[in-house]
Amino acid sequence: MAAPPGRSPAVREHEEREPQGRESRDRERQDRGSAPDAVGVAALGCCAAWALVSAAGRDARPEGVLLAVLAVAAGYACGRICGTLLPVSAAAAAALGGLGLAIALPHGMPGVMTMAPAPPGSTGAAAALLVLATGAACCAASAARPLAVRLVLRLLAVAVVCTSLVLGSVAGFAAALGVLLCSLAAARMRRRLLGLAGFALATALMTGGSWAMAQDALPDGLTVSLQGQLTQHRVQLWHDAAALAEQHPVLGAGPDRFGDLSPTVQESLYSDGKPHSAPLQQAAEQGFVGAGLLGALYCWMLYGLWRSSRSTAVVLSAGAALTALAALATVGNPLSFTPVTAGAGLLAGLATARPAADGFPAPDAFPFTPLPPARSAGPKDAAQDTRHPA
């Protein structure tokens, strides 16, 4: 009896090339993730080191900055680990945690209620937590494959947006709604770089506008309109911050010293000692170097999202949430609270994690050639396999 025919040359060639292709994809995946990690370590280390340098020889308190850096690093590491093991469940749990924290502690966080004469309004920590929760829910929905699960997670994001309005956080509602709309639009986008560049441009415009407002460089009509939205008290705080930055352009006045040096804070009966603008606070307390390092952290997160192996929809959903948080931080002080900074790191880690399913990255990250269908064995082949076992 003639020997059964062997496998076709195409099948043998595919089996020979598949291990090499898998190794190549693994190397490319490692290269995509190693560079953002190295940049993040350098950026966080520089932020911590510069806080100590700017506080040296003064009655400054750098502990708040160091705690914020530690919170971002811890949240990012946790997001990377959980996002690798459970990419959908971890993001959904983060969304529920942020929503529960914002609901359970409305009176303990600025952004909902405060006794200050110039309240941060809805630009505080509660609004930031709701924005991050919306972003996490959108990331989970974008990563889920079953249609029913995706629909439930979208409804969770809508519930978070409505909760921000119920809590009286108007700015938080607008920011969370923007994140949800950006996530829905990201499902149809193929090029993530264009979306991330738009996020970076929007953040730069917000930061430049706050600095121009602090310097009275805007037209009179626009200045009057913005003062009505921001309140005169906050604009005076921004003026004090800009003045301190000009007096100490390199090292700043020292971490957590704005409340001691600001005339507006000294004249206020109720004040938290913050200028209610993260870029201006960094410039006043740690100089323009500190403000640049704050911007470097945001750019690092966008860079990590660009290099991420997750889908474009997940990446842009997280980028929209981080950009909305940056907008709130430009006109408020949410970054002064550890849950917010840890949540930002957690969301960035979830969106840059490499899912461990089958040892491969996200399906749309790299092209994958499926195996050809197996040839069904005939009766003669089965008999031959019985007589000659492998």
Backbone hydrogen bonds, N-H to C=O, Kabsch-Sander energy under -0.5 kcal/mol:
donor,donor_aa,acceptor,acceptor_aa,energy
12,R,8,S,-2.1
13,E,9,P,-2.5
14,H,10,A,-2.2
15,E,11,V,-2.4
16,E,12,R,-1.7
17,R,13,E,-2.0
18,E,14,H,-2.1
20,Q,16,E,-0.6
21,G,17,R,-2.7
22,R,18,E,-2.5
23,E,19,P,-2.4
24,S,20,Q,-2.3
25,R,21,G,-2.3
26,D,22,R,-2.3
27,R,23,E,-2.4
28,E,24,S,-2.4
29,R,25,R,-2.5
30,Q,26,D,-2.3
31,D,27,R,-2.4
32,R,28,E,-2.2
33,G,29,R,-1.3
34,S,30,Q,-2.0
35,A,31,D,-1.2
37,D,33,G,-1.2
38,A,34,S,-2.2
39,V,35,A,-2.3
40,G,36,P,-2.5
41,V,37,D,-2.4
42,A,38,A,-2.1
43,A,39,V,-2.6
44,L,40,G,-2.7
45,G,41,V,-2.3
46,C,42,A,-2.4
47,C,43,A,-2.1
48,A,44,L,-2.2
49,A,45,G,-2.5
50,W,46,C,-2.8
51,A,47,C,-1.7
52,L,48,A,-1.5
53,V,49,A,-2.2
54,S,50,W,-2.9
55,A,51,A,-1.1
56,A,52,L,-0.8
56,A,53,V,-0.8
58,R,55,A,-1.6
60,A,55,A,-0.5
60,A,58,R,-1.6
61,R,255,P,-2.4
64,G,61,R,-0.6
66,L,62,P,-2.3
67,L,63,E,-2.5
68,A,64,G,-2.0
69,V,65,V,-2.4
70,L,66,L,-2.4
71,A,67,L,-2.4
72,V,68,A,-2.3
73,A,69,V,-2.4
74,A,70,L,-2.7
75,G,71,A,-2.6
76,Y,72,V,-2.5
77,A,73,A,-2.4
78,C,74,A,-2.4
79,G,75,G,-2.4
80,R,76,Y,-2.3
81,I,77,A,-2.1
82,C,78,C,-2.7
83,G,79,G,-2.5
84,T,80,R,-1.2
85,L,81,I,-1.7
86,L,82,C,-3.1
90,A,86,L,-2.3
91,A,87,P,-0.8
92,A,88,V,-2.3
93,A,89,S,-2.6
94,A,90,A,-2.1
95,A,91,A,-2.1
96,L,92,A,-2.3
97,G,93,A,-2.4
98,G,94,A,-2.5
99,L,95,A,-2.3
100,G,96,L,-2.6
101,L,97,G,-2.3
102,A,98,G,-2.1
103,I,99,L,-1.9
104,A,100,G,-2.8
105,L,101,L,-1.7
112,V,109,M,-0.9
113,M,106,P,-0.6
113,M,109,M,-0.7
123,T,120,P,-1.5
125,A,110,P,-0.9
126,A,110,P,-1.4
128,A,124,G,-1.8
129,L,125,A,-2.6
130,L,126,A,-1.9
131,V,127,A,-2.0
132,L,128,A,-2.5
133,A,129,L,-2.4
134,T,130,L,-2.2
135,G,131,V,-2.3
136,A,132,L,-2.4
137,A,133,A,-2.4
138,C,134,T,-2.3
139,C,135,G,-2.2
140,A,136,A,-2.4
141,A,137,A,-2.3
142,S,138,C,-2.3
143,A,139,C,-1.7
144,A,140,A,-1.4
150,R,146,P,-2.3
151,L,147,L,-2.3
152,V,148,A,-2.2
153,L,149,V,-2.2
154,R,150,R,-2.0
155,L,151,L,-2.2
156,L,152,V,-1.7
157,A,153,L,-2.0
158,V,154,R,-2.2
159,A,155,L,-2.3
160,V,156,L,-2.1
161,V,157,A,-2.1
162,C,158,V,-2.4
163,T,159,A,-2.1
164,S,160,V,-1.8
165,L,161,V,-1.2
166,V,162,C,-2.1
167,L,163,T,-2.3
168,G,165,L,-1.2
169,S,164,S,-2.3
170,V,168,G,-1.1
173,F,169,S,-2.3
174,A,170,V,-2.5
175,A,171,A,-2.6
176,A,172,G,-2.7
177,L,173,F,-2.5
178,G,174,A,-2.0
179,V,175,A,-2.0
180,L,176,A,-2.2
181,L,177,L,-2.4
182,C,178,G,-2.4
183,S,179,V,-2.2
184,L,180,L,-2.0
185,A,181,L,-2.2
186,A,182,C,-2.1
187,A,183,S,-0.8
187,A,184,L,-0.5
188,R,185,A,-1.5
189,M,186,A,-1.1
192,R,190,R,-0.7
195,G,191,R,-0.8
196,L,192,R,-2.6
197,A,193,L,-2.4
198,G,194,L,-1.8
199,F,195,G,-2.0
200,A,196,L,-2.4
201,L,197,A,-2.3
202,A,198,G,-2.3
203,T,199,F,-2.2
204,A,200,A,-2.2
205,L,201,L,-2.3
206,M,202,A,-2.1
207,T,203,T,-2.5
208,G,204,A,-2.7
209,G,205,L,-2.3
210,S,206,M,-2.0
211,W,207,T,-2.1
212,A,208,G,-2.4
213,M,209,G,-2.2
214,A,210,S,-2.0
215,Q,211,W,-1.5
216,D,213,M,-0.9
217,A,212,A,-2.8
218,L,212,A,-0.5
223,T,219,P,-2.6
224,V,220,D,-2.5
225,S,221,G,-1.9
226,L,222,L,-2.4
227,Q,223,T,-2.3
228,G,224,V,-1.5
229,Q,225,S,-1.0
230,L,226,L,-2.9
231,T,227,Q,-2.0
235,V,231,T,-1.7
236,Q,232,Q,-2.1
237,L,233,H,-1.8
238,W,234,R,-2.2
239,H,235,V,-2.0
240,D,236,Q,-2.2
241,A,237,L,-2.2
242,A,238,W,-2.5
243,A,239,H,-2.3
244,L,240,D,-2.3
245,A,241,A,-2.2
246,E,242,A,-1.9
247,Q,243,A,-1.9
248,H,244,L,-2.2
252,G,248,H,-0.6
253,A,284,A,-2.8
254,G,285,E,-2.3
257,R,254,G,-1.3
259,G,273,G,-0.6
261,L,257,R,-1.2
261,L,258,F,-0.6
262,S,258,F,-1.8
266,Q,262,S,-1.9
267,E,263,P,-1.6
268,S,264,T,-0.5
268,S,265,V,-0.9
271,S,269,L,-0.5
278,A,329,A,-3.2
278,A,332,G,-0.5
281,Q,277,S,-2.7
282,Q,278,A,-2.4
283,A,279,P,-2.3
284,A,280,L,-2.4
285,E,281,Q,-2.5
286,Q,282,Q,-2.8
287,G,283,A,-0.9
288,F,249,P,-2.8
289,V,250,V,-0.6
290,G,286,Q,-1.4
291,A,287,G,-1.7
292,G,288,F,-2.2
293,L,289,V,-2.1
294,L,290,G,-1.9
295,G,291,A,-1.9
296,A,292,G,-2.0
297,L,293,L,-1.8
298,Y,294,L,-1.5
299,C,295,G,-2.4
300,W,296,A,-2.4
301,M,297,L,-1.9
302,L,298,Y,-2.0
303,Y,299,C,-2.5
304,G,300,W,-2.6
305,L,301,M,-2.0
306,W,302,L,-2.2
307,R,303,Y,-1.9
308,S,304,G,-0.5
308,S,305,L,-0.7
315,V,311,S,-2.3
316,L,312,T,-2.7
317,S,313,A,-1.7
318,A,314,V,-2.2
319,G,315,V,-2.4
320,A,316,L,-2.3
321,A,317,S,-1.9
322,L,318,A,-2.5
323,T,319,G,-2.1
324,A,320,A,-2.3
325,L,321,A,-2.2
326,A,322,L,-2.1
327,A,323,T,-2.1
328,L,324,A,-2.2
329,A,325,L,-2.4
330,T,326,A,-1.2
331,V,327,A,-0.9
331,V,328,L,-0.5
332,G,328,L,-0.5
336,S,333,N,-1.4
337,F,334,P,-1.6
340,V,337,F,-0.7
341,T,337,F,-1.7
342,A,338,T,-2.8
343,G,339,P,-1.9
344,A,340,V,-2.3
345,G,341,T,-2.1
346,L,342,A,-2.4
347,L,343,G,-2.5
348,A,344,A,-2.2
349,G,345,G,-2.4
350,L,346,L,-2.4
351,A,347,L,-2.0
352,T,348,A,-1.0
353,A,349,G,-0.8
356,A,84,T,-2.3
359,G,356,A,-1.6
360,F,357,A,-1.9
365,A,362,A,-1.9
366,F,362,A,-0.7
382,A,378,G,-2.2
383,A,379,P,-2.3
384,Q,380,K,-2.5
385,D,381,D,-2.5
386,T,382,A,-1.7
387,R,383,A,-2.0
388,H,384,Q,-2.0
